[in-house]
Amino acid sequence: MPAATETREAVEKLGQSTYKWGFETDIEMDLAPKGLNEEIIRLISSRKEEPEWMLEWRLAAFRTWQSMEDPKWAKVSYPPIDYQDVHYYAAPRTKPGPKSLDEVDPALLKTYEKLGIPLHEQALLAGVEPAEGERLPVAVDAVFDSVSVATTFRKTLAEAGVIFCPISEAVREHPELVRRYLGTVVPAGDNFFAALNSAVFTDGSFVYVPKGVRCPMELSTYFRINARNTGQFERTLIVVEEGASVSYLEGCTAPMRDENQLHAAVVELVAMDDASIKYSTVQNWYPGDEEGRGGIYNFVTKRGACRGARSKISWTQVETGSAITWKYPSCILQGEGSVGEFYSVAVTNNCQQADTGTKMIHLGRNTRSTIIAKTISAGRSDSTYRGLVRVQPKASGARNFTQCDSLLIGDRCGAHTVPYIECRNMAARVEHEATTSKISEDQLFYCRQRGLSEEDAVGLIVNGFCRDVLKELPMEFAVEAQKLLQISLEGSVG
Amino acid sequence: MSQFLEISGLNARIDADGQEKQILRGVDLSIPPGEVHVIMGPNGSGKSTLSYVLAGREDYEVTSGSVLFQGQDLLAMEPEERAAAGLFLAFQSPVELPGVNNANFLRTAVNAVRRARGQEELDAVAFLKLAREAAKTLSMAPDMLKRNVNVGFSGGEKKRNEVLQMTLLQPTFAILDETDSGLDVDALRVVAEGVNRLRAPTFSALVITHHQKLLDYLVPDRIHVMAKGRIILSGGPELARQIDQEGYTKFLSEAA
């Protein structure tokens, strides 16, 4: 089925409500009192049954955070956030500890079913290839507010030596690994939101792929914010040893609410010699309504360290949600010949604001990076690409290619490109290309003359504009992303 | 007898840089089913505007007049509804769609039109077979289906791509807006053959051109001369040859 037909059908199914993930799950919650102080941090730590060192680490981060201020340099505006008016811990009231799928609250299973996230394993029988057109099995870690409620395919993965579990469990079960890597890529005091996250992070995923292992299936984490007045502070750590590889995807949604909710995540990736990590995001947090009421504030620090020679980290993101997006997935290219990639589509509509981009830090010799950023603005939204390419003195032979393209729909939106290039090595090569265009009346009329509706025409043109990025996504998710693009831009023309 | 296409007293204007400019000033034109009509005329006489107004481009405001297409009020329809009803416009300057695969675009268009006409949609395999055959008949390089719509196409390739779209969309009424301009003799023949293959008692065409060459291959039924936003003269195929030899000046002064 061609993309445009599929997107059209997706849109038709939605009817009037554009954000179909906006429902709420009625479930009994274990909620920490509002506010942020050492007591709350101790509470979170004890709920997670954490060792002492973890609590100390959190408290140190909290003290650092207290001395910091919100960053003001991004091109986004929002009223001051009252950090004392937020619940920092919210969990469905179920039995703690590792659980099998049978023990998970049926209300939760239903929620994920409604979201289209497979939490059942029956699809995978040992040695049986799925029939053509069927979904390939994907291991899922489902995070609901502050806790992971289920992680699938753990046995299959364990047989391959891969650890895939909630990070709170990893802290208990694999403390030596977590301790060795946590905070080594994004230090607790890296920035305001990273410090906040380090103090109060609740759940997220931990992935460890041992030497020489290609992870046998796609891994994914699905984040869901449900409770009112809560923040979600996810923490993800992925470590891939020498010669190993993994492809990981995260998705996110939240109910439609009039108030803003905070999501401040930290993601750390570590790749050793010849290791490769592909990290894809389809970010679909509730963006707020047409007037800009509600929506998620998404303040995220994502960074990968290419520690080993010839290692590779590739970030692909499709950002359609959130009222505010503040996010710069980055690569530290330390190992000789290591490779960093950043492929991004950021869509803003109505009153959304996005300030997103990447940092490529070239430390090692012959390191290479590629940045392809596509920005689409519609409605009254404002979108900024902000990127840094830094070549350090020892990075001889480093190369970077950057391409930033902006597409404007309508005449009330804005698109901005802010590239920073710092080159301290004469033998490096850095290229930057940028374009800004509008969907022209000529293009729309041409498509409509051939029989396409206006919505289909916009979908087709936008998907064409994003093709270089969408083709980097795992196939299943590329289709989802295409649908999402069209839905996000619904009603933006005419 | 009700005509296939009936244009009466058509007036249209465009808002150019805040100034309203009247371009069509009372166009009257009837095209019976199965006929190929030609519009010739000096630059700026309103030929392309007429084709855009018929196809439904929103930049133009129709101030009075009517257009009946197979009994339907054409001006009340959206551009895509006109396409579904069988109207096809081969653009003078075909538009580029970066990143949009040509085969995917064609199939999306064909299926949109088929859906609107109550026909079954074509699956990828059936469509590709059809498209490859059509491309071959038009002497198009096989990779043109894989490339992005009109991006990096030569002038001749763009025009062939228009004829390919026309062939696949199966219109009952085709407007060709200077599709022959800038084409060599071979390409010209390909375009003409593309139209000739569609010729049937239920198919009509309106061809805008400056050159007699295309008409040698097309064999039109009627020639109309347009000037200052009106049809000032109509005649048989011999009129085109006369214009080719003598130019427009004589006709314009006679009409004035």
HADDOCK unambig.tbl for C-alpha pairs under 7 A between the chains (distance, minus, plus):
assign (segid A and resid 2 and name CA) (segid B and resid 104 and name CA) 6.26 0.50 0.50
assign (segid A and resid 2 and name CA) (segid B and resid 108 and name CA) 6.18 0.50 0.50
assign (segid A and resid 4 and name CA) (segid B and resid 108 and name CA) 6.87 0.50 0.50
assign (segid A and resid 5 and name CA) (segid B and resid 108 and name CA) 6.85 0.50 0.50
assign (segid A and resid 442 and name CA) (segid B and resid 95 and name CA) 6.75 0.50 0.50
assign (segid A and resid 443 and name CA) (segid B and resid 95 and name CA) 6.10 0.50 0.50
assign (segid A and resid 443 and name CA) (segid B and resid 97 and name CA) 6.99 0.50 0.50
assign (segid A and resid 445 and name CA) (segid B and resid 57 and name CA) 6.66 0.50 0.50
assign (segid A and resid 446 and name CA) (segid B and resid 95 and name CA) 6.71 0.50 0.50
assign (segid A and resid 448 and name CA) (segid B and resid 79 and name CA) 5.74 0.50 0.50
assign (segid A and resid 448 and name CA) (segid B and resid 80 and name CA) 4.86 0.50 0.50
assign (segid A and resid 449 and name CA) (segid B and resid 55 and name CA) 6.78 0.50 0.50
assign (segid A and resid 449 and name CA) (segid B and resid 79 and name CA) 5.46 0.50 0.50
assign (segid A and resid 449 and name CA) (segid B and resid 80 and name CA) 5.52 0.50 0.50
assign (segid A and resid 449 and name CA) (segid B and resid 83 and name CA) 5.73 0.50 0.50
assign (segid A and resid 450 and name CA) (segid B and resid 80 and name CA) 6.72 0.50 0.50
assign (segid A and resid 450 and name CA) (segid B and resid 83 and name CA) 6.01 0.50 0.50
assign (segid A and resid 450 and name CA) (segid B and resid 109 and name CA) 5.60 0.50 0.50
assign (segid A and resid 451 and name CA) (segid B and resid 80 and name CA) 4.21 0.50 0.50
assign (segid A and resid 451 and name CA) (segid B and resid 81 and name CA) 6.94 0.50 0.50
assign (segid A and resid 451 and name CA) (segid B and resid 83 and name CA) 5.11 0.50 0.50
assign (segid A and resid 451 and name CA) (segid B and resid 84 and name CA) 6.00 0.50 0.50
assign (segid A and resid 451 and name CA) (segid B and resid 109 and name CA) 5.58 0.50 0.50
assign (segid A and resid 451 and name CA) (segid B and resid 112 and name CA) 5.84 0.50 0.50
assign (segid A and resid 451 and name CA) (segid B and resid 113 and name CA) 5.45 0.50 0.50
assign (segid A and resid 452 and name CA) (segid B and resid 80 and name CA) 5.87 0.50 0.50
assign (segid A and resid 452 and name CA) (segid B and resid 109 and name CA) 5.94 0.50 0.50
assign (segid A and resid 452 and name CA) (segid B and resid 112 and name CA) 6.06 0.50 0.50
assign (segid A and resid 453 and name CA) (segid B and resid 80 and name CA) 6.15 0.50 0.50
assign (segid A and resid 460 and name CA) (segid B and resid 100 and name CA) 6.98 0.50 0.50
assign (segid A and resid 461 and name CA) (segid B and resid 97 and name CA) 6.69 0.50 0.50
assign (segid A and resid 461 and name CA) (segid B and resid 100 and name CA) 6.86 0.50 0.50
assign (segid A and resid 464 and name CA) (segid B and resid 98 and name CA) 6.01 0.50 0.50
assign (segid A and resid 464 and name CA) (segid B and resid 99 and name CA) 3.86 0.50 0.50
assign (segid A and resid 464 and name CA) (segid B and resid 100 and name CA) 4.56 0.50 0.50
assign (segid A and resid 465 and name CA) (segid B and resid 98 and name CA) 6.45 0.50 0.50
assign (segid A and resid 465 and name CA) (segid B and resid 99 and name CA) 5.63 0.50 0.50
assign (segid A and resid 467 and name CA) (segid B and resid 99 and name CA) 5.96 0.50 0.50
